[in-house]
Amino acid sequence: MSLQCLGLISPFLQQSTYQSKFEISSSLLMTSATLKYGERQAAGRLLQQWMERPESDTSVAACPIQPSTLQLKDLRKSKQFEIDMEMNPYIPAQIEDEFEQLNIVGPRSGAWEMISIGEPDATDDIEYPDLHIWEGQIAPGVLIVEEIKKTPCLFMSEVCQAVYQNHFSIDTLKYVYMVDVCNKDTLSFVRDVLYTEANGLVWPDEEIHDWQLGTPEFEALLGTKIGKTMAHLVLGAFRRGTHRISQIRSFHTFEILQLRFAIEEMDHDTPVVPSVELPIRTISTRVTRSMTRKRKAEEEETEAKKAQKKG
């Protein structure tokens, strides 16, 4: 049974004008000519305006993104997808230091889940045939996306929301990690445009960079494919003018890009930040881990089995 039969296809997929409204807006193209990072920055700026300003604000173009109603149980009803929720969660080594800084309780607390969503009958993905449509972990306040792959049936922003909302209230979501980013559009921008001599950077950079709200770099990152997915998540999950992406963190582990998107709640006193260029803020160099996340998970599982036998 297809998602269309179940009524699970996002309303945007049934509207042929959705992409044209956002991707090829003439006003976006005109604005991009005056911006440091062109169309990417223009797209990111518009997304930020949509997040920050209520629907009643007519000073910006109408936002076509509607509240998402997709639920994980809807996907489970479809034979098109295989969902595995019987997995052993772990803290990915790529972001282990991050969790220590944020004081996030680890998997042993019990309030932690790992989920994978596959599409076994899909045969059109030649480049990434072994990747799941979505695989990641959910903890209170945190969504960790380890695998994500475009599919004609779904918007990944809606899948992210559905997965997190299956376990916790969406209002508690504060951080989204994109682990081992392989999206070509996002990677090419970070490596070839952002981390360049013009910005005093080189890829890979051993420092962590926090790109602040209102900077050209923040807006351009938001205008990449991964950035748009995160912005669509916020726009589909919250009323406009109530939540926004406040910071984008970029760093690497073994030259592989990692991203963190911070989500904050807005109130009447929260200023809508104008676009100004701010200096890059860095944090001290991290100590990378040589152990891969898969190996670490396997070792923890082995130890758990040994403990059960002893008991």
The 8 nearest C-alpha neighbors of each residue, nearest first, counted from 0:
[[1, 77, 78, 4, 2, 79, 5, 3],
 [2, 0, 3, 4, 5, 79, 77, 78],
 [3, 1, 7, 5, 4, 8, 6, 77],
 [2, 4, 6, 1, 5, 8, 7, 152],
 [5, 3, 1, 2, 6, 0, 7, 8],
 [6, 4, 2, 3, 7, 1, 0, 77],
 [5, 7, 3, 4, 8, 2, 9, 1],
 [8, 6, 2, 5, 3, 9, 69, 73],
 [9, 7, 3, 2, 6, 152, 10, 153],
 [8, 10, 11, 12, 7, 153, 154, 13],
 [9, 11, 13, 12, 8, 14, 65, 7],
 [12, 10, 14, 13, 9, 17, 64, 15],
 [13, 11, 10, 14, 9, 8, 15, 17],
 [12, 14, 10, 11, 15, 9, 8, 17],
 [15, 13, 11, 16, 12, 17, 10, 18],
 [14, 16, 17, 13, 18, 12, 11, 19],
 [15, 17, 19, 14, 18, 20, 11, 21],
 [18, 16, 20, 19, 15, 14, 11, 21],
 [19, 17, 21, 20, 22, 16, 15, 23],
 [20, 18, 23, 16, 22, 21, 17, 24],
 [21, 19, 17, 18, 24, 16, 22, 23],
 [22, 20, 18, 19, 24, 23, 17, 42],
 [21, 23, 19, 18, 24, 20, 42, 27],
 [24, 22, 19, 21, 25, 20, 28, 27],
 [23, 25, 27, 26, 20, 21, 22, 28],
 [24, 26, 28, 27, 23, 29, 30, 22],
 [25, 27, 29, 24, 28, 30, 31, 23],
 [28, 26, 30, 24, 25, 29, 41, 31],
 [27, 29, 25, 31, 26, 30, 38, 24],
 [28, 30, 26, 27, 31, 32, 25, 33],
 [31, 29, 27, 32, 28, 33, 26, 41],
 [30, 32, 37, 38, 28, 34, 41, 33],
 [31, 33, 30, 34, 29, 37, 28, 38],
 [34, 32, 31, 30, 35, 37, 29, 36],
 [35, 33, 37, 31, 36, 32, 40, 30],
 [34, 36, 37, 215, 33, 40, 31, 32],
 [37, 35, 40, 34, 39, 219, 38, 215],
 [36, 38, 31, 34, 40, 39, 35, 32],
 [37, 39, 31, 41, 40, 42, 28, 36],
 [40, 38, 222, 219, 42, 41, 37, 36],
 [39, 41, 219, 218, 43, 36, 42, 38],
 [42, 40, 38, 44, 31, 43, 39, 27],
 [43, 41, 222, 39, 45, 40, 44, 38],
 [44, 42, 222, 218, 221, 40, 46, 45],
 [43, 45, 47, 41, 218, 46, 42, 40],
 [44, 46, 48, 42, 47, 43, 49, 41],
 [47, 45, 49, 43, 48, 44, 42, 50],
 [46, 48, 44, 50, 49, 45, 51, 43],
 [49, 47, 45, 51, 50, 46, 52, 44],
 [48, 50, 46, 47, 51, 52, 45, 62],
 [49, 51, 47, 239, 243, 48, 240, 52],
 [52, 50, 240, 48, 49, 243, 47, 239],
 [51, 53, 240, 49, 50, 48, 239, 56],
 [54, 52, 240, 239, 55, 56, 51, 49],
 [53, 55, 56, 239, 52, 57, 240, 61],
 [54, 56, 53, 57, 52, 58, 239, 240],
 [57, 55, 54, 53, 58, 52, 59, 61],
 [56, 58, 59, 55, 60, 61, 54, 53],
 [57, 59, 56, 60, 61, 55, 52, 48],
 [60, 58, 57, 61, 56, 48, 49, 45],
 [61, 59, 62, 58, 57, 45, 49, 63],
 [60, 62, 63, 59, 57, 54, 49, 58],
 [61, 63, 64, 60, 49, 65, 54, 59],
 [64, 62, 65, 61, 17, 20, 21, 11],
 [65, 63, 62, 235, 234, 66, 231, 11],
 [64, 66, 235, 67, 63, 234, 62, 10],
 [67, 65, 235, 236, 68, 64, 234, 237],
 [66, 68, 235, 69, 157, 65, 236, 9],
 [67, 69, 70, 66, 157, 161, 235, 9],
 [70, 68, 67, 161, 157, 73, 71, 7],
 [71, 69, 161, 73, 72, 68, 74, 165],
 [70, 72, 73, 74, 161, 162, 165, 75],
 [71, 73, 75, 70, 74, 76, 165, 69],
 [74, 72, 71, 76, 70, 75, 69, 7],
 [75, 73, 71, 76, 72, 77, 80, 70],
 [74, 76, 72, 73, 77, 71, 82, 80],
 [77, 75, 73, 74, 72, 78, 5, 80],
 [76, 78, 79, 75, 74, 80, 0, 2],
 [79, 77, 80, 0, 76, 81, 75, 1],
 [78, 80, 77, 118, 1, 0, 81, 120],
 [81, 79, 118, 78, 117, 77, 82, 116],
 [80, 82, 117, 116, 118, 83, 79, 119],
 [83, 81, 116, 115, 80, 117, 84, 75],
 [82, 84, 115, 85, 114, 116, 81, 86],
 [83, 85, 114, 86, 113, 82, 115, 112],
 [86, 84, 83, 87, 114, 113, 112, 82],
 [87, 85, 84, 113, 88, 114, 83, 112],
 [86, 88, 113, 89, 85, 296, 300, 112],
 [89, 87, 113, 112, 106, 86, 111, 136],
 [88, 90, 106, 91, 296, 87, 105, 292],
 [89, 91, 95, 92, 105, 88, 106, 94],
 [92, 90, 292, 93, 94, 95, 89, 291],
 [93, 91, 95, 292, 94, 90, 288, 291],
 [92, 94, 91, 95, 252, 178, 288, 292],
 [95, 93, 97, 92, 96, 91, 98, 90],
 [94, 96, 92, 97, 98, 93, 90, 91],
 [97, 95, 99, 98, 94, 100, 285, 93],
 [98, 96, 94, 100, 95, 99, 101, 102],
 [99, 97, 101, 100, 95, 103, 96, 102],
 [98, 100, 102, 96, 97, 101, 103, 95],
 [99, 101, 97, 98, 102, 96, 103, 95],
 [100, 102, 98, 103, 99, 97, 96, 104],
 [103, 101, 99, 100, 98, 104, 97, 105],
 [102, 104, 98, 101, 105, 99, 100, 139],
 [103, 105, 102, 108, 106, 107, 98, 138],
 [104, 106, 107, 108, 103, 90, 111, 89],
 [107, 105, 111, 108, 89, 109, 88, 110],
 [106, 108, 109, 105, 111, 104, 110, 89],
 [109, 107, 106, 110, 105, 104, 111, 138],
 [108, 110, 107, 111, 106, 112, 105, 138],
 [111, 109, 108, 138, 106, 112, 139, 107],
 [110, 112, 138, 106, 109, 137, 88, 113],
 [113, 111, 137, 136, 88, 114, 138, 110],
 [112, 114, 136, 88, 86, 135, 84, 137],
 [115, 113, 84, 134, 135, 83, 136, 112],
 [114, 116, 134, 83, 82, 133, 117, 135],
 [117, 115, 82, 133, 81, 132, 131, 134],
 [118, 116, 131, 81, 132, 80, 119, 82],
 [117, 119, 80, 121, 120, 79, 81, 132],
 [120, 118, 121, 117, 80, 81, 79, 122],
 [119, 121, 118, 122, 79, 80, 117, 123],
 [120, 122, 119, 118, 123, 124, 128, 79],
 [123, 121, 124, 120, 125, 128, 119, 118],
 [122, 124, 121, 125, 128, 126, 120, 127],
 [125, 123, 128, 126, 122, 127, 121, 129],
 [124, 126, 128, 127, 123, 122, 129, 121],
 [125, 127, 124, 128, 129, 123, 130, 122],
 [128, 126, 129, 130, 125, 124, 148, 131],
 [129, 127, 124, 130, 125, 126, 122, 131],
 [130, 128, 127, 131, 126, 124, 125, 117],
 [131, 129, 127, 128, 132, 146, 148, 147],
 [130, 132, 117, 133, 116, 146, 134, 129],
 [133, 131, 148, 147, 117, 116, 130, 118],
 [134, 132, 147, 116, 131, 146, 115, 148],
 [135, 133, 115, 146, 145, 114, 116, 131],
 [134, 136, 144, 145, 143, 114, 113, 115],
 [137, 135, 113, 143, 112, 142, 114, 144],
 [136, 138, 142, 112, 111, 141, 163, 143],
 [137, 139, 111, 141, 140, 110, 142, 112],
 [140, 138, 141, 167, 137, 110, 171, 172],
 [139, 141, 172, 173, 171, 138, 174, 142],
 [142, 140, 174, 138, 139, 175, 172, 137],
 [141, 143, 175, 137, 136, 176, 174, 144],
 [144, 142, 176, 136, 135, 175, 145, 137],
 [145, 143, 135, 177, 146, 176, 178, 134],
 [146, 144, 178, 135, 134, 143, 177, 179],
 [147, 145, 134, 133, 144, 131, 130, 135],
 [146, 148, 133, 132, 134, 131, 145, 149],
 [149, 147, 132, 150, 133, 131, 146, 130],
 [148, 150, 132, 151, 147, 155, 154, 153],
 [149, 151, 152, 153, 148, 132, 154, 155],
 [152, 150, 153, 149, 154, 12, 8, 148],
 [153, 151, 150, 8, 2, 154, 9, 12],
 [154, 152, 151, 150, 155, 8, 9, 158],
 [153, 155, 156, 157, 158, 9, 152, 150],
 [154, 156, 158, 157, 159, 153, 228, 149],
 [157, 155, 232, 159, 228, 154, 158, 231],
 [156, 158, 160, 155, 159, 154, 161, 67],
 [157, 159, 155, 161, 160, 156, 162, 154],
 [160, 158, 156, 162, 157, 161, 155, 163],
 [159, 161, 157, 163, 158, 162, 164, 156],
 [160, 162, 70, 158, 164, 71, 159, 163],
 [163, 161, 165, 159, 160, 164, 71, 158],
 [164, 162, 160, 165, 161, 166, 167, 137],
 [165, 163, 167, 161, 166, 169, 162, 168],
 [164, 166, 162, 163, 161, 167, 71, 70],
 [167, 165, 164, 163, 168, 162, 137, 112],
 [168, 166, 164, 163, 165, 169, 139, 171],
 [167, 169, 170, 164, 171, 166, 172, 163],
 [168, 170, 171, 164, 172, 167, 163, 236],
 [169, 171, 168, 172, 237, 173, 167, 264],
 [172, 170, 140, 169, 168, 173, 139, 167],
 [171, 173, 140, 169, 170, 141, 174, 262],
 [174, 172, 262, 140, 261, 141, 171, 263],
 [175, 173, 261, 141, 260, 262, 172, 142],
 [174, 176, 142, 260, 259, 143, 141, 177],
 [177, 175, 259, 143, 258, 144, 178, 142],
 [176, 178, 144, 258, 257, 259, 180, 143],
 [177, 179, 145, 257, 180, 176, 144, 258],
 [180, 178, 257, 256, 255, 181, 177, 145],
 [179, 181, 256, 178, 182, 257, 177, 255],
 [180, 182, 183, 179, 186, 256, 185, 255],
 [183, 181, 185, 184, 180, 186, 225, 224],
 [184, 182, 186, 185, 187, 181, 188, 224],
 [185, 183, 187, 186, 182, 224, 188, 223],
 [184, 186, 223, 188, 183, 182, 187, 224],
 [187, 185, 183, 189, 188, 184, 190, 182],
 [186, 188, 190, 184, 191, 189, 185, 183],
 [189, 187, 192, 185, 186, 191, 190, 193],
 [188, 190, 193, 186, 187, 192, 194, 191],
 [191, 189, 187, 194, 188, 202, 186, 192],
 [190, 192, 187, 188, 189, 193, 194, 195],
 [193, 191, 188, 189, 194, 195, 190, 187],
 [192, 194, 189, 195, 188, 190, 191, 198],
 [195, 193, 200, 201, 190, 202, 189, 192],
 [196, 194, 200, 201, 197, 198, 193, 192],
 [195, 197, 199, 198, 200, 201, 194, 193],
 [196, 198, 195, 199, 200, 194, 193, 192],
 [199, 197, 196, 200, 195, 194, 193, 201],
 [198, 200, 196, 197, 195, 201, 194, 193],
 [201, 199, 194, 195, 196, 198, 202, 204],
 [200, 202, 194, 195, 204, 203, 196, 199],
 [203, 201, 204, 194, 190, 200, 195, 254],
 [202, 204, 254, 201, 205, 251, 194, 190],
 [203, 205, 202, 206, 201, 200, 250, 251],
 [206, 204, 284, 203, 207, 285, 251, 250],
 [207, 205, 284, 204, 281, 282, 283, 208],
 [206, 208, 250, 282, 281, 249, 209, 205],
 [209, 207, 281, 249, 248, 280, 210, 206],
 [210, 208, 248, 280, 247, 211, 281, 249],
 [211, 209, 247, 217, 246, 248, 208, 216],
 [212, 210, 246, 217, 214, 209, 213, 247],
 [211, 213, 245, 246, 214, 217, 210, 272],
 [212, 214, 274, 275, 273, 272, 211, 217],
 [213, 215, 276, 217, 275, 216, 274, 212],
 [216, 214, 218, 217, 219, 276, 40, 213],
 [217, 215, 219, 214, 218, 220, 210, 193],
 [218, 216, 214, 210, 220, 215, 219, 211],
 [217, 219, 43, 40, 221, 215, 44, 216],
 [218, 220, 40, 222, 39, 216, 221, 217],
 [221, 219, 217, 222, 223, 218, 226, 216],
 [220, 222, 226, 43, 218, 219, 223, 227],
 [221, 223, 43, 39, 219, 42, 220, 226],
 [224, 222, 226, 185, 220, 225, 221, 227],
 [223, 225, 227, 226, 185, 184, 228, 222],
 [226, 224, 228, 227, 223, 185, 229, 182],
 [227, 225, 221, 223, 229, 228, 224, 222],
 [226, 228, 230, 224, 229, 225, 222, 221],
 [227, 229, 231, 225, 156, 226, 230, 232],
 [228, 230, 232, 226, 227, 231, 156, 225],
 [231, 229, 227, 233, 232, 228, 234, 226],
 [230, 232, 234, 228, 229, 233, 156, 235],
 [231, 233, 156, 229, 235, 230, 234, 236],
 [232, 234, 236, 230, 231, 235, 237, 229],
 [235, 233, 231, 232, 236, 237, 50, 230],
 [234, 236, 66, 67, 232, 233, 65, 231],
 [235, 237, 233, 234, 232, 66, 67, 160],
 [238, 236, 234, 233, 235, 239, 242, 241],
 [239, 237, 241, 240, 234, 236, 242, 53],
 [238, 240, 53, 50, 241, 52, 54, 237],
 [239, 241, 51, 52, 53, 50, 242, 238],
 [240, 242, 265, 239, 238, 264, 266, 237],
 [243, 241, 264, 265, 263, 240, 237, 50],
 [242, 244, 50, 262, 263, 245, 51, 264],
 [243, 245, 262, 261, 246, 263, 260, 242],
 [244, 246, 212, 261, 262, 243, 263, 211],
 [247, 245, 211, 261, 212, 210, 244, 260],
 [248, 246, 260, 210, 259, 209, 261, 217],
 [247, 249, 209, 259, 258, 208, 210, 246],
 [250, 248, 258, 208, 257, 207, 209, 247],
 [251, 249, 207, 257, 256, 208, 258, 206],
 [252, 250, 256, 255, 254, 257, 253, 203],
 [251, 253, 255, 254, 93, 287, 256, 250],
 [252, 254, 255, 251, 287, 203, 256, 289],
 [255, 253, 251, 252, 203, 256, 202, 204],
 [256, 254, 251, 252, 253, 179, 257, 180],
 [255, 257, 251, 180, 179, 250, 254, 258],
 [256, 258, 178, 250, 251, 179, 249, 177],
 [259, 257, 249, 177, 248, 176, 260, 178],
 [258, 260, 176, 248, 247, 175, 177, 261],
 [259, 261, 247, 175, 174, 246, 176, 262],
 [260, 262, 174, 246, 244, 245, 173, 247],
 [263, 261, 244, 173, 243, 245, 174, 260],
 [264, 262, 242, 243, 245, 244, 265, 173],
 [263, 265, 242, 241, 243, 266, 262, 170],
 [264, 266, 241, 242, 269, 263, 240, 267],
 [265, 267, 269, 268, 241, 264, 240, 242],
 [266, 268, 269, 265, 270, 241, 240, 271],
 [267, 269, 266, 270, 265, 271, 264, 241],
 [270, 268, 266, 265, 267, 271, 272, 264],
 [271, 269, 272, 268, 267, 265, 266, 273],
 [272, 270, 273, 269, 51, 52, 48, 213],
 [271, 273, 270, 213, 274, 212, 275, 269],
 [274, 272, 213, 275, 271, 214, 212, 270],
 [273, 275, 213, 214, 272, 276, 215, 212],
 [276, 274, 214, 213, 273, 277, 215, 272],
 [275, 277, 214, 215, 278, 274, 213, 216],
 [276, 278, 214, 275, 279, 211, 213, 215],
 [279, 277, 280, 276, 214, 210, 211, 281],
 [278, 280, 281, 277, 208, 210, 209, 211],
 [281, 279, 209, 208, 278, 282, 210, 207],
 [280, 282, 208, 207, 206, 279, 209, 283],
 [281, 283, 207, 206, 284, 280, 208, 209],
 [282, 284, 206, 285, 281, 207, 205, 286],
 [285, 283, 206, 205, 282, 286, 207, 281],
 [284, 286, 287, 283, 206, 205, 96, 207],
 [285, 287, 288, 284, 96, 252, 205, 289],
 [288, 286, 285, 252, 289, 93, 253, 92],
 [287, 289, 290, 92, 286, 93, 291, 252],
 [290, 288, 291, 287, 92, 253, 292, 252],
 [289, 291, 288, 295, 292, 294, 92, 293],
 [292, 290, 294, 293, 295, 289, 92, 288],
 [291, 293, 91, 295, 92, 294, 296, 290],
 [294, 292, 296, 295, 291, 297, 91, 290],
 [293, 295, 297, 296, 291, 292, 298, 290],
 [294, 296, 292, 298, 293, 297, 299, 291],
 [295, 297, 293, 299, 294, 298, 89, 292],
 [298, 296, 300, 294, 295, 299, 301, 293],
 [299, 297, 301, 295, 300, 296, 294, 302],
 [298, 300, 302, 296, 301, 297, 303, 295],
 [299, 301, 303, 297, 298, 302, 296, 304],
 [302, 300, 298, 304, 303, 299, 297, 305],
 [303, 301, 305, 299, 304, 300, 306, 298],
 [302, 304, 300, 306, 301, 305, 299, 307],
 [305, 303, 307, 301, 306, 302, 300, 308],
 [306, 304, 302, 308, 307, 303, 301, 309],
 [305, 307, 303, 309, 304, 308, 310, 302],
 [306, 308, 310, 304, 305, 309, 303, 302],
 [309, 307, 305, 310, 306, 304, 303, 302],
 [310, 308, 306, 307, 305, 304, 303, 302],
 [309, 307, 308, 306, 305, 304, 303, 302]]
